Amino acid sequence: MHSQRGLTVSVTANSNLQNKINISIIFNYVRNHGIAYRAQIARDLGISAPAVSRAIEKLLRDGYLVESEKVQVKNGKKAAQISIHADRGIIVGVDILTDPIEISISDFAGTVLHSQKGPAVDEDSDLTEFLLAAIEDSLAAFQAKAGKHDRHVLAIGIGVPAVVDPKSGQILSASLYKNLADSDFRDRLEAHYQAPVFVENISNLAAIGEWKCGVGQGSRNMVFIELSNGIGSGVILDGDLYRGALGSAGEIGYFITHRIEHDQNGSRKGSLESIASLETLRERSRERYRGEYPGQDSILLLCDAASAGDAWARSVVEEAIDNLTVTIVNIMVLLNPELLVIGGSVCDFPCAEAMIVRPLIGEVLRNYPFQPARVLLTSLGARASVFGALQFALDSLIVHSYPYRL
């Protein structure tokens, strides 16, 4: 998502540039407020009423805003409501990490209209053909439900378990899927739909999802921690996604919380992931209880055994919590966020929430040396990433035309 933060100009704005700035500021104001009135916009933004009217007329002509019939407002006068033209087109969001994948569709105002599960990703299949088929199936289901034949796709957002270059959108490193880094799915999807495709790391998208649609709404400094088969994070700093120089900010699965005996460079698992990820906990539980409880998820087995007092199971869970606590407290000391959100597929297991997540939150708050920050569970659950993909694609699309905001 391209930065929308505090854009400035290096020269005195002439009338054309000032008009462009006004249009951008007003459009982003309406996006944030949902419904607004001309007089309200002029008052809140400190822009003259004639300048507001000119900007709105331009946005109405271009199909970005719509205007309702006049209604009576608080001061007794009649005014027309201004809002985003939601039916301008649709946005598609895809989370390919979930198994099966999830696809959602929103309107131009960001309202989610349709969500559905797709097939599971086959590591040996052609990823582009897989995504095309899954998106087409989702679009067809949406059309059938909505009774609409117009499916003008404005943009597509795709979440990937990979490091993504923040400038080019190219996948730089993908340890979970061998066919991800070498795939040309972005170019081929753009050609097929004649719309831009925006690719971003899955944990970054989950952070955006919670920030825009979940418990993070209203915060400007937030960290999202994803506890799934891998471990990752997404960081919102001063109202913007922070990616780092080459896109790998937030790859906390590679945090070193103890002395390690081997080189982690190029490893599929990071040091923290090798101790505390769900994949690791599953592997250890499966090895310990092999053949004893056929058909039962090994995470459930581990949590049940720990809650029943099994010493080995408790030690495994406590080791994971200890290492996650070190990581999260260090992040909070470094960044001092106002909010930390914990999510990921760990929240799909009520027992894991009780045995791992809530004790983890208690340990984090007990060890954080400053005024306690808010530490909350995700409100969007497994859908945080696909919601983030929608918002990421919509914001990335808009920032090209309307980069200025207050």
Secondary structure as GFF3:
##gff-version 3
##sequence-region A 1 406
A	DSSP	alpha_helix	15	33	.	.	.	ID=ss1
A	DSSP	beta_strand	35	36	.	.	.	ID=ss2
A	DSSP	alpha_helix	38	45	.	.	.	ID=ss3
A	DSSP	alpha_helix	49	61	.	.	.	ID=ss4
A	DSSP	beta_strand	65	72	.	.	.	ID=ss5
A	DSSP	beta_strand	78	84	.	.	.	ID=ss6
A	DSSP	three_ten_helix	86	88	.	.	.	ID=ss7
A	DSSP	beta_strand	90	95	.	.	.	ID=ss8
A	DSSP	beta_strand	102	107	.	.	.	ID=ss9
A	DSSP	beta_strand	112	117	.	.	.	ID=ss10
A	DSSP	alpha_helix	127	146	.	.	.	ID=ss11
A	DSSP	beta_strand	153	160	.	.	.	ID=ss12
A	DSSP	beta_strand	163	164	.	.	.	ID=ss13
A	DSSP	beta_strand	171	173	.	.	.	ID=ss14
A	DSSP	alpha_helix	185	193	.	.	.	ID=ss15
A	DSSP	beta_strand	197	201	.	.	.	ID=ss16
A	DSSP	alpha_helix	202	213	.	.	.	ID=ss17
A	DSSP	beta_strand	222	227	.	.	.	ID=ss18
A	DSSP	beta_strand	231	237	.	.	.	ID=ss19
A	DSSP	beta_strand	240	242	.	.	.	ID=ss20
A	DSSP	three_ten_helix	252	254	.	.	.	ID=ss21
A	DSSP	alpha_helix	273	276	.	.	.	ID=ss22
A	DSSP	alpha_helix	278	288	.	.	.	ID=ss23
A	DSSP	alpha_helix	298	307	.	.	.	ID=ss24
A	DSSP	alpha_helix	311	335	.	.	.	ID=ss25
A	DSSP	beta_strand	339	343	.	.	.	ID=ss26
A	DSSP	three_ten_helix	345	348	.	.	.	ID=ss27
A	DSSP	alpha_helix	350	352	.	.	.	ID=ss28
A	DSSP	pi_helix	353	357	.	.	.	ID=ss29
A	DSSP	alpha_helix	358	367	.	.	.	ID=ss30
A	DSSP	beta_strand	374	377	.	.	.	ID=ss31
A	DSSP	three_ten_helix	381	383	.	.	.	ID=ss32
A	DSSP	alpha_helix	384	401	.	.	.	ID=ss33
###
